[in-house]
């Protein structure tokens, strides 16, 4: 990516970058259809709205977008599309930076298509977390996954915690503390709460409230994006308040969120969604993902991948998660002035750019864990 870095450096020197993002805009993880050159953390996103079944069309669209991303002064470009099996294999075979390939056959046995992300960054990134994460996914899961284990922390008022499916204005301060690590400001949280985005059937909120303090202590949300006939629903912004970790609260929040999503999609006659998540590898969010039934395709149960990280979005966003900062020699070797310009331009601590493991909820797990009756029971836990 030296050519990309040189181009970016030239743009900074010429003062021609366009990097400002609306400070009060409500953040989105899944994004919108089409091209967006103003995504947070210096990213450009292209959610391609038409299915791609021709390798030549993919090559042309991807290369054009990558160049446009550089011209807009973006440090990272992310190209997401529904692709035929042939195009997916062609992209991988050509050595392109395919960071994610989710097989739609796991939710619809009639197709061999994939939802694919091809992405690159002006600074190369390693995946040091893979050394610990891969053995966890390669080997059988050592815990039972069942309705009881997923909801024990909040089941029918037996504990001090309860599930809530919408935040109140009194929750703004607590929610700001929970989402500050993801870059949310208080104004953005207030906008999210007051606009009631989560009250639609394309956005969802799941929180755990401590009854003794009337405080939100764990949360997760869902966002939907329709992409060429696929309902992509991302489960995101998982967070647990300090002092409440290790009690199964994030797991309970995410389980309830999945139930809400399936109630409005799978069990509303709208088909099975591609319910996915991007899990911070530094904080091991993937452990919770596995506990609520998600899989990492082409990684779970697959051997001999010790030196081949798969399904990893590399240095996608910064997360101030109280874990050790990343050591990126390729970045630290750059001129100090350039590093300062990079940090100022993108308003982020570059040393906290994190890698994210991508997973999804397969139809088989829906059928075994999230039956219609189980979903109705889960929804009854919300207060």
C-alpha positions as a Markdown table, in Angstrom:
| # | Residue | x | y | z |
|---|---|---|---|---|
| 1 | Unk | 0.0 | 0.0 | 0.0 |
| 2 | Unk | 3.0 | 2.4 | -0.3 |
| 3 | Unk | 1.4 | 4.0 | -3.4 |
| 4 | Unk | -1.8 | 4.6 | -1.4 |
| 5 | Unk | 0.2 | 6.1 | 1.5 |
| 6 | Unk | 2.2 | 8.4 | -0.9 |
| 7 | Unk | -1.0 | 9.6 | -2.4 |
| 8 | Unk | -2.6 | 10.3 | 1.0 |
| 9 | Unk | 0.5 | 12.2 | 2.1 |
| 10 | Unk | 0.4 | 14.3 | -1.0 |
| 11 | Unk | -3.2 | 15.1 | -0.4 |
| 12 | Unk | -2.4 | 16.3 | 3.2 |
| 13 | Unk | 0.5 | 18.4 | 1.9 |
| 14 | Unk | -1.8 | 20.0 | -0.7 |
| 15 | Unk | -4.6 | 20.6 | 1.8 |
| 16 | Unk | -7.0 | 18.8 | -0.5 |
| 17 | Unk | -8.3 | 16.2 | 1.9 |
| 18 | Unk | -12.0 | 16.2 | 2.8 |
| 19 | Unk | -12.1 | 14.6 | 6.2 |
| 20 | Unk | -14.7 | 16.4 | 8.3 |
| 21 | Unk | -17.6 | 14.3 | 9.6 |
| 22 | Unk | -20.7 | 15.8 | 11.2 |
| 23 | Unk | -20.0 | 15.8 | 14.9 |
| 24 | Unk | -23.6 | 15.4 | 15.9 |
| 25 | Unk | -24.6 | 12.8 | 13.3 |
| 26 | Unk | -25.8 | 9.5 | 14.9 |
| 27 | Unk | -23.2 | 6.9 | 14.2 |
| 28 | Unk | -24.0 | 3.9 | 12.0 |
| 29 | Unk | -22.2 | 0.6 | 11.8 |
| 30 | Unk | -23.9 | -1.1 | 8.9 |
| 31 | Unk | -24.2 | 2.1 | 6.8 |
| 32 | Unk | -26.5 | 2.9 | 3.9 |
| 33 | Unk | -26.6 | 1.7 | 0.3 |
| 34 | Unk | -24.2 | 3.2 | -2.2 |
| 35 | Unk | -21.0 | 5.1 | -1.7 |
| 36 | Unk | -20.1 | 7.0 | 1.5 |
| 37 | Unk | -16.8 | 8.9 | 1.7 |
| 38 | Unk | -17.6 | 10.5 | 5.1 |
| 39 | Unk | -17.6 | 7.5 | 7.3 |
| 40 | Unk | -16.0 | 7.8 | 10.7 |
| 41 | Unk | -12.3 | 6.9 | 11.4 |
| 42 | Unk | -11.2 | 8.0 | 7.9 |
| 43 | Unk | -13.1 | 5.3 | 6.0 |
| 44 | Unk | -14.9 | 5.1 | 2.7 |
| 45 | Unk | -17.8 | 2.6 | 2.4 |
| 46 | Unk | -19.4 | 1.2 | -0.8 |
| 47 | Unk | -22.5 | -1.0 | -0.1 |
| 48 | Unk | -23.1 | -2.2 | -3.6 |
| 49 | Unk | -26.9 | -2.4 | -4.2 |
| 50 | Unk | -26.8 | -4.8 | -7.1 |
| 51 | Unk | -25.7 | -8.5 | -7.0 |
| 52 | Unk | -22.4 | -9.0 | -8.8 |
| 53 | Unk | -22.1 | -12.1 | -10.9 |
| 54 | Unk | -19.3 | -11.1 | -13.4 |
| 55 | Unk | -15.7 | -11.0 | -12.2 |
| 56 | Unk | -14.9 | -8.2 | -14.7 |
| 57 | Unk | -17.7 | -6.1 | -13.3 |
| 58 | Unk | -16.4 | -6.6 | -9.8 |
| 59 | Unk | -12.8 | -5.8 | -10.8 |
| 60 | Unk | -13.9 | -2.6 | -12.5 |
| 61 | Unk | -16.2 | -1.4 | -9.7 |
| 62 | Unk | -13.7 | -2.2 | -6.9 |
| 63 | Unk | -10.7 | -0.6 | -8.6 |
| 64 | Unk | -12.8 | 2.6 | -9.3 |
| 65 | Unk | -14.0 | 2.8 | -5.8 |
| 66 | Unk | -10.5 | 2.3 | -4.3 |
| 67 | Unk | -9.1 | 5.1 | -6.4 |
| 68 | Unk | -12.0 | 7.4 | -5.5 |
| 69 | Unk | -11.4 | 6.6 | -1.8 |
| 70 | Unk | -7.8 | 7.8 | -2.1 |
| 71 | Unk | -8.9 | 10.9 | -4.0 |
| 72 | Unk | -11.2 | 11.7 | -1.1 |
| 73 | Unk | -8.3 | 11.4 | 1.4 |
| 74 | Unk | -9.7 | 8.3 | 3.0 |
| 75 | Unk | -7.2 | 6.1 | 4.9 |
| 76 | Unk | -9.3 | 2.9 | 4.5 |
| 77 | Unk | -11.9 | 1.7 | 1.9 |
| 78 | Unk | -14.5 | -1.0 | 2.4 |
| 79 | Unk | -16.3 | -2.5 | -0.5 |
| 80 | Unk | -19.3 | -4.7 | 0.4 |
| 81 | Unk | -21.4 | -6.6 | -2.1 |
| 82 | Unk | -23.5 | -9.7 | -2.6 |
| 83 | Unk | -21.4 | -11.8 | -5.1 |
| 84 | Unk | -21.9 | -15.1 | -6.9 |
| 85 | Unk | -19.7 | -18.0 | -5.9 |
| 86 | Unk | -17.7 | -17.5 | -9.1 |
| 87 | Unk | -16.9 | -13.8 | -8.3 |
| 88 | Unk | -16.1 | -14.6 | -4.7 |
| 89 | Unk | -13.6 | -17.3 | -5.6 |
| 90 | Unk | -12.2 | -15.0 | -8.4 |
| 91 | Unk | -11.5 | -12.2 | -5.9 |
| 92 | Unk | -9.9 | -14.6 | -3.4 |
| 93 | Unk | -7.9 | -16.3 | -6.1 |
| 94 | Unk | -6.6 | -12.9 | -7.5 |
| 95 | Unk | -5.1 | -12.1 | -4.1 |
| 96 | Unk | -7.4 | -9.2 | -3.4 |
| 97 | Unk | -7.8 | -8.2 | 0.3 |
| 98 | Unk | -11.0 | -10.1 | 0.9 |
| 99 | Unk | -11.5 | -9.6 | 4.7 |
| 100 | Unk | -14.9 | -11.2 | 4.9 |
| 101 | Unk | -17.0 | -13.7 | 3.0 |
| 102 | Unk | -20.2 | -14.9 | 4.6 |
| 103 | Unk | -21.9 | -17.8 | 2.8 |
| 104 | Unk | -25.6 | -17.1 | 2.3 |
| 105 | Unk | -26.1 | -20.9 | 2.1 |
| 106 | Unk | -26.0 | -20.8 | 5.9 |
| 107 | Unk | -29.4 | -19.0 | 5.9 |
| 108 | Unk | -30.8 | -20.1 | 2.5 |
| 109 | Unk | -29.8 | -23.5 | 1.1 |
| 110 | Unk | -30.9 | -22.5 | -2.4 |
| 111 | Unk | -28.0 | -20.1 | -3.0 |
| 112 | Unk | -24.2 | -20.3 | -3.2 |
| 113 | Unk | -23.8 | -16.5 | -3.1 |
| 114 | Unk | -21.7 | -14.7 | -0.5 |
| 115 | Unk | -21.8 | -11.3 | 1.1 |
| 116 | Unk | -18.2 | -10.2 | 0.7 |
| 117 | Unk | -16.1 | -7.3 | 2.1 |
| 118 | Unk | -12.9 | -6.4 | 0.2 |
| 119 | Unk | -11.1 | -3.7 | 2.1 |
| 120 | Unk | -7.6 | -2.1 | 2.3 |
| 121 | Unk | -5.8 | 0.5 | 4.4 |
| 122 | Unk | -3.0 | 2.9 | 3.6 |
| 123 | Unk | -1.1 | 1.2 | 6.6 |
| 124 | Unk | -0.7 | -2.5 | 6.5 |
| 125 | Unk | -2.1 | -4.4 | 9.6 |
| 126 | Unk | -1.2 | -7.6 | 11.3 |
| 127 | Unk | -3.6 | -9.7 | 13.4 |
| 128 | Unk | -1.7 | -10.5 | 16.6 |
| 129 | Unk | -4.9 | -11.6 | 18.4 |
| 130 | Unk | -5.3 | -14.5 | 16.0 |
| 131 | Unk | -2.9 | -16.6 | 18.1 |
| 132 | Unk | -5.4 | -16.8 | 20.9 |
| 133 | Unk | -8.7 | -16.5 | 19.0 |
| 134 | Unk | -8.1 | -19.2 | 16.4 |
| 135 | Unk | -7.7 | -22.1 | 18.9 |
| 136 | Unk | -10.9 | -21.0 | 20.6 |
| 137 | Unk | -12.9 | -21.3 | 17.3 |
| 138 | Unk | -11.0 | -24.2 | 15.9 |
| 139 | Unk | -11.9 | -26.4 | 18.9 |
| 140 | Unk | -15.4 | -27.4 | 20.0 |
| 141 | Unk | -17.1 | -24.9 | 22.3 |
| 142 | Unk | -16.7 | -25.9 | 25.9 |
| 143 | Unk | -20.0 | -24.5 | 27.2 |
| 144 | Unk | -23.6 | -25.4 | 26.7 |
| 145 | Unk | -25.6 | -23.1 | 24.5 |
| 146 | Unk | -29.2 | -23.1 | 25.5 |
| 147 | Unk | -32.1 | -20.8 | 26.3 |
| 148 | Unk | -31.4 | -21.2 | 30.0 |
| 149 | Unk | -27.7 | -20.3 | 29.8 |
| 150 | Unk | -28.5 | -17.3 | 27.6 |
| 151 | Unk | -31.1 | -15.7 | 29.8 |
| 152 | Unk | -30.1 | -16.8 | 33.3 |
| 153 | Unk | -29.0 | -13.3 | 34.4 |
| 154 | Unk | -32.3 | -11.7 | 33.7 |
| 155 | Unk | -34.9 | -14.5 | 33.8 |
| 156 | Unk | -38.3 | -13.3 | 35.1 |
| 157 | Unk | -37.1 | -11.0 | 37.8 |
| 158 | Unk | -35.2 | -13.6 | 39.6 |
| 159 | Unk | -32.2 | -11.2 | 39.8 |
| 160 | Unk | -31.5 | -7.6 | 40.3 |
| 161 | Unk | -31.4 | -7.1 | 36.5 |
| 162 | Unk | -34.1 | -6.6 | 33.9 |
| 163 | Unk | -34.2 | -6.4 | 30.1 |
| 164 | Unk | -35.4 | -3.1 | 28.4 |
| 165 | Unk | -36.0 | -2.6 | 24.7 |
| 166 | Unk | -35.8 | 1.2 | 24.7 |
| 167 | Unk | -33.7 | 3.7 | 26.5 |
| 168 | Unk | -35.3 | 6.7 | 28.4 |
| 169 | Unk | -34.0 | 10.2 | 28.6 |
| 170 | Unk | -32.8 | 9.4 | 32.1 |
| 171 | Unk | -30.4 | 6.9 | 30.5 |
| 172 | Unk | -28.5 | 9.3 | 28.4 |
| 173 | Unk | -25.6 | 9.7 | 30.8 |
| 174 | Unk | -25.2 | 6.0 | 31.4 |
| 175 | Unk | -25.5 | 5.2 | 27.7 |
| 176 | Unk | -22.9 | 7.9 | 26.9 |
| 177 | Unk | -20.5 | 6.2 | 29.4 |
| 178 | Unk | -21.2 | 2.8 | 27.7 |
| 179 | Unk | -20.7 | 4.0 | 24.2 |
| 180 | Unk | -17.9 | 6.6 | 24.7 |
| 181 | Unk | -15.4 | 3.9 | 23.9 |
| 182 | Unk | -16.9 | 3.6 | 20.4 |
| 183 | Unk | -16.7 | 7.3 | 19.7 |
| 184 | Unk | -20.2 | 8.4 | 20.6 |
| 185 | Unk | -20.6 | 11.9 | 22.1 |
| 186 | Unk | -23.3 | 12.8 | 24.6 |
| 187 | Unk | -25.1 | 14.8 | 21.9 |
| 188 | Unk | -25.2 | 11.8 | 19.6 |
| 189 | Unk | -26.5 | 9.5 | 22.4 |
| 190 | Unk | -29.2 | 12.1 | 23.2 |
| 191 | Unk | -30.2 | 12.3 | 19.5 |
| 192 | Unk | -30.4 | 8.5 | 19.4 |
| 193 | Unk | -32.6 | 8.3 | 22.4 |
| 194 | Unk | -34.9 | 11.3 | 21.6 |
| 195 | Unk | -35.4 | 10.3 | 17.9 |
| 196 | Unk | -36.5 | 6.9 | 18.8 |
| 197 | Unk | -34.8 | 5.2 | 15.9 |
| 198 | Unk | -34.9 | 1.9 | 17.8 |
| 199 | Unk | -38.7 | 1.9 | 17.7 |
| 200 | Unk | -38.8 | 0.9 | 14.1 |
| 201 | Unk | -38.8 | -2.6 | 12.6 |
| 202 | Unk | -35.4 | -1.9 | 11.0 |
| 203 | Unk | -33.5 | -0.9 | 14.2 |
| 204 | Unk | -33.5 | -2.5 | 17.6 |
| 205 | Unk | -32.2 | -1.8 | 21.1 |
| 206 | Unk | -31.6 | -4.2 | 24.0 |
| 207 | Unk | -30.4 | -3.1 | 27.4 |
| 208 | Unk | -30.0 | -4.6 | 30.9 |
| 209 | Unk | -31.0 | -2.3 | 33.7 |
| 210 | Unk | -29.8 | -2.7 | 37.3 |
| 211 | Unk | -33.0 | -2.3 | 39.3 |
| 212 | Unk | -31.1 | -1.3 | 42.5 |
| 213 | Unk | -29.6 | 1.8 | 40.8 |
| 214 | Unk | -32.1 | 2.2 | 37.9 |
| 215 | Unk | -29.1 | 2.3 | 35.6 |
| 216 | Unk | -28.4 | 0.8 | 32.2 |
| 217 | Unk | -25.4 | -1.5 | 32.7 |
| 218 | Unk | -25.2 | -3.5 | 29.4 |
| 219 | Unk | -26.5 | -2.7 | 25.9 |
| 220 | Unk | -26.5 | -3.8 | 22.3 |
| 221 | Unk | -28.3 | -2.6 | 19.2 |
| 222 | Unk | -29.2 | -3.8 | 15.7 |
| 223 | Unk | -29.2 | -2.0 | 12.4 |
| 224 | Unk | -30.6 | -3.3 | 9.1 |
| 225 | Unk | -29.3 | -2.8 | 5.5 |
| 226 | Unk | -31.0 | -4.3 | 2.5 |
| 227 | Unk | -28.4 | -5.4 | -0.1 |
| 228 | Unk | -29.5 | -7.0 | -3.3 |
| 229 | Unk | -32.3 | -9.1 | -1.8 |
| 230 | Unk | -30.4 | -9.8 | 1.5 |
| 231 | Unk | -31.6 | -8.3 | 4.8 |
| 232 | Unk | -28.3 | -7.7 | 6.5 |
| 233 | Unk | -28.8 | -7.0 | 10.2 |
| 234 | Unk | -25.7 | -6.1 | 12.2 |
| 235 | Unk | -25.7 | -6.6 | 16.0 |
| 236 | Unk | -23.4 | -3.9 | 17.3 |
| 237 | Unk | -22.3 | -1.5 | 20.1 |
| 238 | Unk | -22.1 | -4.3 | 22.7 |
| 239 | Unk | -21.0 | -2.8 | 25.9 |
| 240 | Unk | -21.0 | -3.6 | 29.7 |
| 241 | Unk | -20.5 | -1.1 | 32.4 |
| 242 | Unk | -17.3 | -1.3 | 34.5 |
| 243 | Unk | -17.8 | -3.5 | 37.5 |
| 244 | Unk | -20.6 | -5.6 | 35.9 |
| 245 | Unk | -18.4 | -7.7 | 33.6 |
| 246 | Unk | -18.5 | -11.5 | 33.9 |
| 247 | Unk | -22.1 | -11.8 | 35.0 |
| 248 | Unk | -23.6 | -12.8 | 31.6 |
| 249 | Unk | -25.3 | -9.4 | 31.1 |
| 250 | Unk | -23.9 | -8.7 | 27.6 |
| 251 | Unk | -24.9 | -12.2 | 26.6 |
| 252 | Unk | -28.4 | -11.6 | 27.9 |
| 253 | Unk | -28.6 | -8.3 | 26.1 |
| 254 | Unk | -27.4 | -9.8 | 22.8 |
| 255 | Unk | -29.8 | -12.8 | 23.2 |
| 256 | Unk | -32.8 | -10.5 | 23.7 |
| 257 | Unk | -31.7 | -8.4 | 20.7 |
| 258 | Unk | -31.5 | -11.4 | 18.5 |
| 259 | Unk | -35.0 | -12.4 | 19.6 |
| 260 | Unk | -36.4 | -8.9 | 18.7 |
| 261 | Unk | -34.8 | -9.1 | 15.3 |
| 262 | Unk | -36.1 | -12.6 | 14.5 |
| 263 | Unk | -39.6 | -11.6 | 15.7 |
| 264 | Unk | -39.6 | -8.8 | 13.1 |
| 265 | Unk | -38.0 | -10.7 | 10.3 |
| 266 | Unk | -38.0 | -14.6 | 10.4 |
| 267 | Unk | -41.3 | -14.8 | 12.3 |
| 268 | Unk | -42.9 | -12.0 | 10.5 |
| 269 | Unk | -42.8 | -13.8 | 7.2 |
| 270 | Unk | -39.9 | -11.7 | 5.8 |
| 271 | Unk | -37.4 | -14.4 | 5.5 |
| 272 | Unk | -34.2 | -15.3 | 7.4 |
| 273 | Unk | -31.9 | -12.3 | 7.9 |
| 274 | Unk | -28.2 | -12.3 | 7.6 |
| 275 | Unk | -27.7 | -11.5 | 11.3 |
| 276 | Unk | -24.1 | -10.7 | 11.7 |
| 277 | Unk | -21.7 | -9.0 | 14.0 |
| 278 | Unk | -18.2 | -7.5 | 14.1 |
| 279 | Unk | -16.4 | -8.5 | 17.3 |
| 280 | Unk | -13.6 | -6.6 | 18.8 |
| 281 | Unk | -10.7 | -9.1 | 19.0 |
| 282 | Unk | -8.8 | -7.1 | 21.7 |
| 283 | Unk | -11.7 | -7.4 | 24.2 |
| 284 | Unk | -12.7 | -10.9 | 23.0 |
| 285 | Unk | -16.3 | -10.0 | 22.1 |
| 286 | Unk | -16.3 | -13.1 | 20.0 |
| 287 | Unk | -16.6 | -15.2 | 23.2 |
| 288 | Unk | -20.1 | -13.7 | 23.8 |
| 289 | Unk | -20.9 | -14.1 | 20.1 |
| 290 | Unk | -20.3 | -17.8 | 20.3 |
| 291 | Unk | -22.3 | -18.1 | 23.5 |
| 292 | Unk | -25.4 | -16.7 | 21.8 |
| 293 | Unk | -25.1 | -19.1 | 18.9 |
| 294 | Unk | -23.1 | -17.3 | 16.2 |
| 295 | Unk | -20.5 | -18.9 | 14.0 |
| 296 | Unk | -17.5 | -17.7 | 12.1 |
| 297 | Unk | -17.7 | -19.4 | 8.7 |
| 298 | Unk | -14.6 | -21.0 | 7.3 |
| 299 | Unk | -13.0 | -20.7 | 10.7 |
| 300 | Unk | -15.1 | -22.6 | 13.3 |
| 301 | Unk | -14.0 | -26.2 | 13.3 |
| 302 | Unk | -11.5 | -25.6 | 10.5 |
| 303 | Unk | -7.9 | -26.8 | 11.0 |
| 304 | Unk | -4.5 | -25.5 | 9.8 |
| 305 | Unk | -5.3 | -21.8 | 9.9 |
| 306 | Unk | -2.6 | -20.8 | 12.4 |
| 307 | Unk | -0.9 | -18.4 | 10.0 |
| 308 | Unk | -4.0 | -17.5 | 8.0 |
| 309 | Unk | -6.4 | -15.1 | 9.7 |
| 310 | Unk | -9.9 | -15.2 | 8.2 |
| 311 | Unk | -13.0 | -13.2 | 8.6 |
| 312 | Unk | -11.1 | -10.3 | 10.1 |
| 313 | Unk | -11.8 | -6.6 | 9.4 |
| 314 | Unk | -8.4 | -5.0 | 10.0 |
| 315 | Unk | -7.9 | -1.8 | 12.0 |
| 316 | Unk | -11.4 | -0.9 | 11.1 |
| 317 | Unk | -12.3 | 1.6 | 13.9 |
| 318 | Unk | -10.8 | 2.8 | 17.1 |
| 319 | Unk | -12.2 | 1.5 | 20.4 |
| 320 | Unk | -11.0 | 2.9 | 23.7 |
| 321 | Unk | -11.5 | -0.4 | 25.5 |
| 322 | Unk | -8.9 | -0.2 | 28.2 |
| 323 | Unk | -6.8 | -2.9 | 26.5 |
| 324 | Unk | -3.2 | -2.5 | 25.4 |
| 325 | Unk | -2.7 | -0.2 | 22.5 |
| 326 | Unk | -1.6 | -1.7 | 19.2 |
| 327 | Unk | 2.0 | -1.6 | 18.2 |
| 328 | Unk | 2.2 | -1.0 | 14.5 |
| 329 | Unk | 5.8 | -0.6 | 13.4 |
| 330 | Unk | 4.8 | 0.3 | 9.9 |
| 331 | Unk | 2.9 | 3.3 | 11.3 |
| 332 | Unk | 5.4 | 4.2 | 14.0 |
| 333 | Unk | 8.2 | 4.4 | 11.5 |
| 334 | Unk | 6.5 | 7.2 | 9.6 |
| 335 | Unk | 7.5 | 10.8 | 10.0 |
| 336 | Unk | 6.2 | 12.3 | 13.3 |
| 337 | Unk | 4.6 | 15.2 | 11.4 |
| 338 | Unk | 2.7 | 12.8 | 9.2 |
| 339 | Unk | 1.5 | 10.8 | 12.2 |
| 340 | Unk | 0.3 | 13.9 | 13.9 |
| 341 | Unk | -1.5 | 14.9 | 10.7 |
| 342 | Unk | -3.1 | 11.5 | 10.4 |
| 343 | Unk | -4.3 | 11.6 | 14.0 |
| 344 | Unk | -5.7 | 15.1 | 13.7 |
| 345 | Unk | -7.3 | 14.5 | 10.3 |
| 346 | Unk | -9.3 | 11.5 | 11.5 |
| 347 | Unk | -9.8 | 12.5 | 15.1 |
| 348 | Unk | -8.8 | 9.2 | 16.5 |
| 349 | Unk | -6.0 | 7.6 | 18.5 |
| 350 | Unk | -4.5 | 5.4 | 15.8 |
| 351 | Unk | -2.9 | 3.1 | 18.4 |
| 352 | Unk | -6.4 | 1.9 | 19.3 |
| 353 | Unk | -7.5 | 0.9 | 15.8 |
| 354 | Unk | -8.8 | -2.6 | 16.4 |
| 355 | Unk | -9.2 | -5.8 | 14.4 |
| 356 | Unk | -12.7 | -7.3 | 14.3 |
| 357 | Unk | -13.7 | -10.9 | 13.8 |
| 358 | Unk | -16.9 | -11.3 | 11.8 |
| 359 | Unk | -19.5 | -13.9 | 12.5 |
| 360 | Unk | -23.2 | -14.7 | 11.7 |
| 361 | Unk | -26.2 | -16.6 | 13.1 |
| 362 | Unk | -26.8 | -19.6 | 10.9 |
| 363 | Unk | -30.4 | -20.9 | 10.2 |
| 364 | Unk | -29.5 | -24.1 | 12.1 |
| 365 | Unk | -28.9 | -22.2 | 15.3 |
| 366 | Unk | -32.1 | -20.2 | 14.8 |
| 367 | Unk | -34.0 | -23.5 | 14.5 |
| 368 | Unk | -32.4 | -25.0 | 17.6 |
| 369 | Unk | -32.0 | -21.9 | 19.9 |
| 370 | Unk | -34.4 | -19.3 | 18.7 |
| 371 | Unk | -37.6 | -21.1 | 17.9 |
| 372 | Unk | -40.8 | -19.0 | 17.7 |
| 373 | Unk | -41.8 | -20.1 | 21.2 |
| 374 | Unk | -38.3 | -19.3 | 22.5 |
| 375 | Unk | -38.4 | -15.9 | 20.9 |
| 376 | Unk | -41.8 | -15.1 | 22.4 |
| 377 | Unk | -40.6 | -16.2 | 25.8 |
| 378 | Unk | -37.5 | -14.0 | 25.5 |
| 379 | Unk | -39.6 | -11.0 | 24.5 |
| 380 | Unk | -41.8 | -11.5 | 27.6 |
| 381 | Unk | -38.7 | -10.8 | 29.7 |
| 382 | Unk | -38.6 | -7.1 | 28.6 |
| 383 | Unk | -40.0 | -4.6 | 31.0 |
